Amino acid sequence: MQWEERGPAGSAGQRRRAGLAHSGHTWRGRLDGEDVSQLGTLCAALAVVTFEPGSHALISGGSEPRRRFVDWGLFHVEPDFLPLWRRYTRALKQRNALLKSGASATALDAWDHELAESGTPLTSRRQHYLERLQDRAIRIAADLAPSLQLQALELQPGWRRQEMALADALLLGRDRDRMAGYTSVGPHRADWSTRFSQIPGRDALSRGQAKLTALACLLAQARITRTSGANGR
């Protein structure tokens, strides 16, 4: 694949080439004629936003696509997002394994601390990004479909953030988590929702309205990525 990166206002930029081969067991990637050792390097160069028939699920579907949408945007505009996300994901896997094995409180304390240390800034970055996205999406939606009257994009962080710190939420839910065998609160449970002036919520949207809302959010993401510089880096 070959494409040209463009700067502000569509000014001419650097021409790039990328390729990926996958055998089913191994993969090989190249960028601008050089081998890449990490898939993330190739992904960082491919800041692609797509809109297709199933894009309405971004608004009307489950939380995972919405969480992934925000994280994909952050990956391209925040250089420290990926290591932060990896740190949180690693800690979550460790805590879940300990919960399933019935580990001691001392062992869980260490991973609760790690989850809080990585999950709190991760959530702050999501909040800031969603605020940037909201400003652009509202303006785009007003042009695309004025009758929608999109008002806000609101983050649900995955715990009662306004009432307690993540570390406290993890400790409070520990007994419940031991019984369930997994971590029930935290950024991995995050979601975001759309608020409208006249429509009570996303469940009341028609498929067409959900598609238009999704398109506004996708175009807003494309504008943020573009104005944040080449690959957001």
Residue pairs with C-beta under 8 A, 6 or more apart in sequence:
1 17
1 18
1 19
2 15
2 16
2 17
2 18
3 15
3 16
4 12
4 13
4 14
4 15
4 16
5 13
5 14
5 15
5 16
5 230
6 12
6 13
6 226
7 13
7 230
8 226
8 227
13 230
14 230
16 31
16 32
16 45
17 30
17 31
17 32
17 33
18 29
18 30
18 31
18 32
18 42
18 45
18 46
19 29
19 30
20 27
20 28
20 29
20 30
20 42
21 27
21 28
21 29
27 39
28 35
29 35
29 36
29 39
29 41
29 42
30 36
31 41
31 42
31 45
36 42
40 82
43 75
44 75
44 76
44 231
44 232
44 233
45 231
47 76
47 225
47 231
47 232
49 218
49 219
49 221
49 222
49 225
50 218
51 214
51 215
51 218
55 211
55 214
55 215
55 218
56 207
56 210
56 211
56 214
57 65
57 214
58 65
58 66
58 69
58 214
58 217
58 218
59 194
59 202
59 205
59 210
59 213
59 214
59 217
60 202
60 203
60 205
60 207
60 210
63 189
63 190
63 191
66 191
66 192
67 190
67 191
67 192
69 217
69 221
70 126
70 129
70 130
70 133
70 192
71 81
71 85
71 126
73 129
73 133
73 221
73 224
73 225
74 81
74 125
74 126
74 129
75 81
75 82
75 85
75 232
76 225
76 228
76 231
76 232
77 129
77 224
77 225
77 228
77 232
78 125
78 129
78 232
79 232
79 233
81 122
81 125
84 118
84 121
84 122
84 125
85 122
87 114
87 118
88 115
88 118
88 119
88 122
88 186
88 187
88 188
89 188
91 111
91 114
91 115
91 118
92 115
92 183
92 186
92 188
94 111
94 114
95 108
95 111
95 112
95 115
95 183
96 181
96 182
96 183
98 107
98 108
98 111
99 108
99 177
99 178
99 180
99 181
99 182
99 183
100 181
100 182
102 178
105 174
108 174
112 167
112 170
112 171
112 174
113 167
115 166
115 167
115 170
115 183
115 186
116 165
116 166
116 167
116 170
119 166
119 186
119 187
120 165
120 166
122 187
123 155
123 157
123 158
123 161
123 166
123 187
123 190
126 155
126 157
126 187
126 190
127 155
127 157
129 224
130 153
130 154
130 155
130 192
132 224
133 153
133 217
133 220
133 221
133 224
134 152
134 153
136 219
136 220
136 223
136 224
137 150
137 153
137 216
137 217
137 219
137 220
138 150
138 151
138 152
138 216
140 215
140 216
140 219
140 220
141 148
141 150
141 212
141 213
141 216
142 150
144 212
144 215
144 216
145 209
145 212
145 216
148 196
148 199
148 209
148 212
148 213
149 196
149 197
149 198
149 199
150 194
150 195
150 196
150 213
150 216
151 195
151 196
151 197
152 194
152 195
153 192
153 193
153 194
153 195
153 217
154 192
154 193
154 194
154 195
155 190
155 191
155 192
156 190
156 191
156 192
156 193
157 187
157 190
158 185
158 186
158 187
158 188
158 189
158 190
158 191
159 166
159 169
159 185
159 186
159 189
160 169
164 172
166 185
166 186
166 187
169 185
169 186
170 183
170 185
170 186
173 183
173 184
173 185
176 184
177 183
177 184
193 201
193 202
194 201
194 202
194 213
195 201
199 205
199 209
202 210
202 213
205 213
225 232
